[in-house]
């Protein structure tokens, strides 16, 4: 079992940055691939970024490549999403996700956080 708690969301202006954090419970955090998804109002939840258990092999949705960076600190049981050059279309609830499989964490993760709101004003 993994419990995930996101933080770091907020209201920013276009062009600014935010860093989201996701703290995971449990002693086996390093065994899990981690991911971020987002859900905009009236839209389905979509994949944003993922990272393997070792911190290698990051994957990104095309819409965020070059602007977002996913990273993890296994000693702190935390995964991060650094978001730069934010755009109004990045406005969404951002969810942290975990799965033992990197492929699955990008598609249908086993574990989800409760989400954190990111709002980008123009």
N, C-alpha and C positions, 0 to 999 in steps of 0.2 A: 504494500500500500504506500502511496505517495500522496501527500497533501501539498497543494501549491497555493501560494498567496502572492498576488501581484501588488506592486506599488509603483509610484512615480508618475502616474498620469496627471493630467491637468490641462489648463487652457494656455495656449501660446499663440503667437502671431506667425503668419507664414514666414518661412525662412529661418525660424528659430529651431532650437534643439530640445530634446527631452531624452532622458534615459529611464527606461522601465527596468524594474527588478522583479524577479520571481524567486521567492524563498521556498525551498522544498523541505519537507520533514523527512525523517527517516535516515538511516545510516547507509542506505544503498544508492544514494543519489548518483554516484559516479557510474552506476550501471545503466543509467537511463539516458537515452537521447532526449533532447529537449527542443521544444518548438514554440513559436508564437503564431497566433492567428488573430484576425480582427473581424469585427462585424459592424458594418455601417448601418444606420437606421434604414429599415425596410429592405435590407439585403441579407444574403446568406453569409455565414461565417466562411472566411477564406484564409488560406495559408499565407504566412508572411515570411517566416525564416525558421531554420532548424539547424541543430548542431549535434554532432555525435557525442558519445559519452566521453571521449578523450579531448574534445574541444576542436577536433579537426573536421574537415568536410562540411563547412557551412553551406547551406543552401538558402536561396532567396527567391521570392517572387519577383518577376520582371519589374513590377511597379515600384519596388523599393531598392533594387540593385544600385549600388553606388551611393546610396543615402543612408541605409540602415546597416548596422553591424550587430550580429549576435555573438555573444561570448559567454563563458561560464567560468566559475571559480568553484571547483569541487571541494576545496577546503571549507568554503563558506556555504555549500549547498545552495548556490544561487546562480541563476542565469540572467543575463542582461540583454536588453535591446536598446542600443544607442541609435537614436533617430535624429538625423540631421536634415537640414533644408526641408523642413516640414511644409506640406502643402495642405490646403483646405480639404482635398480629397483623402487625406490620411485620417481625417476625423472618424473615429470608431471606438468601440469597446475592444480593448486588446486583451487576449487570453493567452495564458501560459499553458503549455501542454507537455506531457511526458509519456514516454513509451520505451520499452526495452529495445524496440526496433526503430532504426532511423527512418526506414521507409514508412512504417506505420505512423510515426510521429508527424509526418507530413500529410497524412491522409485521414486516419481514424485513430487518434491517440486514445490510450486507455484512461488517462487522467487529465483533468482540466482544473484550472483555477477559476476564481469567481469573476475575474475580469477587472480592468481598470479603464476609466474613460479618458480618451485623448481628444481634445477639441482644438482644431487649428483655425484661427480666424484669418480672414483675408485682409 
